[in-house]
């Protein structure tokens, strides 16, 4: 438990019930349920709990009690935080080092309490069966084949953290509970949903700040600096910073090159057919569509355009006039051909369900509203063996060529290590006319030399030395011979003949760059000095607005430096005066949301961190950003508005309509049928011995009627001996080729002759054979439905957590966050 006062959790639980299911009912204060005596006893127990936490985590008592965050009326102290932090794995602790990263752990603690209290309120609990099921779900392949009784035993013996497993069960059950919505979605049910969940739609908290901004790239200061520059100053800066103006180090070497293309390899018809059978999914032309669209910002614009198209106005002409997609607008909205999964989710789902020639209703995505026209469609097609035979032959030739090249390279390398002269091996191998020839000096960057031209396609691509060769040769010592290096072209054994360190480039060659660097350095120094001067003026008592007027380069200098209201994080697209914030305290960024990367504008991280720490009317120290130097004063902050029902009606409909249709399930099954196909497999037992004589002895015993399991226990040198040689089900590609040939050729109950492999001699017995099988749609229906609901459940869950935080309020004390990294 992380919250100090259990009664307040119960109070919160009651309120969750009220909010989620009994809108309009009212409850009295839970404190009325307790007598004064019980409160006194509870306080003593709480004091003792905190004393033990402080002692266990080696935190001074006075720090243990410091509150890091409040959620509703409950507090999370430094002690509560470390009580959870100590339980984390070492690798997680290592990754989460700074205050910003540690804040996510604090958020997780709050999130867990929200889930647990919601679960209590709704009588959701975890049983032993739930725990076992969630372990199979979370650990997947790691528990594949492990019997349920074994997993139960592992749970009982404490192999898993029971608290975390219980939480995983509760979270999953809460996610499922959040999927429940009315059968009918209309204005009445949407309004009821809005009244129960209106805090889900609350806008973020907003801040009002005043800002002194000293621009790093001030044209005025740059002109003054440039005017004062002369050649001597530029040359002096060059001499003092010569390490910035070095060229690249360079090397010379000789090589033996083994190209995989030079080997004459034979590919049999069986090889080609086997490869095709194992890799049929590689030779499938997926379903494709050819579509056009019109993208607009609002639903009203989209609806108006839909009506015009239905009235036979030209789609392409309307797209050119109204679409806001710069990539397709000038082509009449034409998007060309594309496969499933290449477009944003809702668009993708809609376009692949349409018939050729039809126009869609408005489709909402993160980019806006789309009207889609399906121009043409190509059905999924599986290519035949005859169609891809030549392609497979080329693939296998390359694969075998690379194997042959590696074998030869390893053989040459072994001879060098045993003392054979490099030049003798050059003459012996001579697989390439340039073998043994010394290169000219080569650098890491682009080489525009005769060497680069001569060795293009062997060492270089477009004048740049292959990256794998670069990694090795620049770390080698003069006279050293490398092990085989695999490049994009083949294998190389390199003899380093010369090496030169990076040298300073001549002044005249880099003069323009030096001048630019000097100007930028002086601009930064001047901006830094001005910002510190401004800070000193504030410290001396000069009014903030007067310091703004004299020092600031900001866009709101004439408004005493005060910026418009704004939220932290990524700003809403409809935020007014966003341009006033951009390139001063906010910058363009990419972020991940709803399964995809999106673009937006957010407050610069360094500034956001300071804003969080400030109290009203406090100003920050000087903050450095990529734009310059800043001093921020917090003037005010306010809770975000809750939009009216009509403003979020379309979002409510989207939140409520999260079912999975039969067509969705069928489409997913058809697109992923290979996932539900189990290849042909064979269960084997085997006996493994080191030498041929012993293998023949084993074989004779088996021929004379000896029991395979008994012989395996007596004579096998493999780890399977104690189980009578029992192995597992194998599929093609897991075991040595001759082992597999025997396993898939023999009948059940038959055993093989001794099979020679790199590990020794195997005698195998076929226990069971299972043909390739594809599970039916009916067998996989629930699994597919669960898979399709995953992103919906996660989105619902995240919105639910934010809703609860908005409703009960989360206050974080950022000025105390230094303590969350203090007691590691």
WORA-V219069 format. One line per field, one symbol per residue. ss: DSSP state (~ for helix, > for strand, _ for the rest). phi: phi as a letter, one per 20 degrees, with the letter a starting at -180 (. if undefined). psi: psi as a letter, one per 20 degrees, with the letter a starting at -180 (. if undefined). A space follows every 50 residues. Layout:
# WORA-V219069
ss=???
phi=???
psi=???
This chain:
# WORA-V219069
ss=_____~~~~~~~~~~~~~~~~________~~~~__~~~~~~~~~~~~~~~ ~~~~~~____~~~~__>>>>>__>>>>~~~~~~~~____~~~~~~___~~ ~~~~~~~~~~~~~~~~~~~~~______~~~~~~~~~~~~~~~~____~~~ ~~~~~~_____~~~~~~~~~~~~~~~~_________~~~~~~~~~~~~~~ ~>___>>>>>>>>>>___~~~~~~~~~~__~~~~~~~~~~_~~~~>___> >>>>>>>>>~~~______~~~~~~~~~~_~~~~>>__>>>>>>>>>__~~ ~~~~~~~~~~____~~~~~~~~______~~~__>>>>>>_____~~~~~~ ~_______>___>>>__>>>>>>>>>>>__>>__~~~~~~~~~~~~~~~~ ~~~~~~~~~~~~~~~~~____~~~~~~~~____________>>__>___~ ~~~~_>___>>__>>_~~~~~~~_______>___>>___>>>>>>>>>>> ___>__~~~~~~~~~~~~~~~~~~~~~~~~~~~~~~~~~____~~~~~~~ ~_____~~~__>___>>__>_______~~~~>___>>>>>>>>__>>>>> >>>_~~~~~~~~~_____>___>>___>>>>>>>>>>>___>__~~~~~~ ~~~~~~_____~~~~~~~~~~_~~~~>>__>>>>>>>>>__~~~~~~~~~ ~~~____~~~~~~~~___~~~~~__>>>>>______~~~~~~~~~_____ >___>>>__>>>>>>>>>>>__>>__~~~~~~~~~~~~~~~~~~~~~~~~ ~~~~~~~~_>>>_~~~~~~~~___
phi=.ddfdfffffffggfffgfeccgofccefffffdefffffffffffffgf ffffffeldggfegefeebccmeeddegfgfffegfeffgffgffddeff ffffffffffgffffffffffdlecddffgffffffffelffdfnefgff fgffffenfdfgffffffffffffgfffffbffddbgfffffffffcfff dfffgdcdcdbdcdffeefffffffffeebffffffffffcgffdeeefc ccbdbdddefeeeededeffgfffffffcgffddefgccdccbcdcedff gffffgffffemffffffffedfdeffcgfdmnfdmebefnedfgffgff feeeegnedefgdecfeqdddddeeabdffcefegffdgfffgfffffgf ffffffgffffffffffeoffgffffffekebfegnfffffcdfefddcf ffffdgncddclndfgfffggeffdeegnedefgdedfdqdcdddfebbc ffdffggffdgfffffffffffffffffffffffffffffofggfffgge dfdffdgfdmnfefgbeemfeffefflgffefmcdcbfbdbdblmbecda dcfggffggfgfefegmeceffdecfeqcccddeeabbfffdffgffdgf fffffeececeffgfffffffcgffddefgbcecdbddcecfffffffff gffeoffgfffffecfdefegfdmnfdafddfoedggfffgffeefegne cefgdecfeqddddceebccfgbdffgffdgfffgfffegfffffgffff ffgffffdnddddffdfffededf
psi=piphohhhgggggghgggghilphrqqrphhiiprhghgggggghggggh ghggggjlpqhhhhipphqpociqqorgggghhghhiqqhhghhhngrgg hhhhgghhggghhggghggghjlprprgggggghghghidhhjpipqhhg ggghghjkhqohghggghgggghgghhiiprqhpoahghhhggghhkhih jpqqqqqoqqpooophlphghgggghhiqrhhhghghghikhiikqaqrq qqrqqppopiiipoqporhggggggghhkhiilpoqpqqoqqrpprhqhg gggghgghghjkqpghghghhhqjohhigikkjpiaqqrpiirqfhgggg hiiqqpiqprrpppaiibpppppogrppqpppqrghhjghggggghgggh ghggggggghgghghghjippghhhghggliqhjpipprapprhbpomrh ghghjpjghqokippphhgghghiiqqpiqprrpppaihbqpopoohqpp rpqpqqghhjggggggggghghggggggggghggghgghijpqghhhghh hqjrhkhikkjprrqqrrapqqhjpqkhhhhpjfiqrprqqppljqpqqa pqppghggghghhqrpjqqrrpppaihcqqpppohrqqqqqoqqghhjgh hggghhmkrprhhgggggghhkhhhjpprpqppqqqpprhrhghghgggg ghhjjqpghggghhiqjqiigikkjpdrpqrpihrqghgggggihqrpiq qrrpoprhibpppqpogqpprpppqrghhjghggghghighggggggghg ghghgggippppnhijihiijhl.
